[in-house]
């Protein structure tokens, strides 16, 4: 990985593979290029989620 991002200590992904982030009913879906979405519990603060979505843009 060139530029890894660790999310909540649960998952590490490459920033360049990150395509989208969706908050949905107590879960967060993280969409990656060429893969199924990663589904993790929604324990992100508003600031953490904004920082993560900013990385997608």
C-alpha positions in Angstrom: 0.0 0.0 0.0 1.3 3.4 -0.9 -0.9 5.5 1.4 -2.7 3.4 4.0 -5.6 4.6 6.1 -6.6 2.8 9.3 -10.3 3.2 10.2 -11.2 2.7 13.8 -8.4 0.2 14.2 -10.7 -2.3 12.4 -9.6 -2.0 8.7 -6.6 -0.6 6.8 -7.2 0.4 3.2 -5.2 2.2 0.5 -6.4 5.8 0.2 -6.3 5.6 -3.6 -8.7 2.6 -3.6 -11.3 4.4 -1.5 -14.3 5.4 -3.6 -17.0 6.2 -1.2 -18.3 6.1 2.4 -21.9 5.8 3.4 -23.4 5.8 6.9 -26.4 3.5 7.2 -28.4 2.3 10.2 -25.6 1.9 12.7 -23.1 0.7 10.1 -20.6 2.4 7.8 -20.1 1.1 4.3 -16.7 1.8 2.8 -16.6 1.4 -1.0 -13.3 0.4 -2.6 -12.3 0.2 -6.3 -12.9 -3.3 -7.7 -14.1 -4.8 -4.3 -17.2 -5.4 -2.4 -17.9 -2.7 0.2 -16.5 -3.1 3.7 -19.2 -3.1 6.4 -18.1 -1.9 9.8 -19.9 -0.8 13.0 -20.7 2.9 13.1 -18.5 4.1 15.9 -17.0 7.1 14.0 -17.5 10.6 15.4 -18.8 13.2 13.1 -15.3 14.7 12.7 -13.8 11.3 11.8 -16.5 10.6 9.2 -16.0 14.1 7.7 -12.2 13.5 7.5 -12.7 10.1 5.9 -15.1 11.5 3.3 -12.8 14.4 2.6 -10.1 11.8 1.6 -12.5 10.4 -1.0 -12.9 13.8 -2.7 
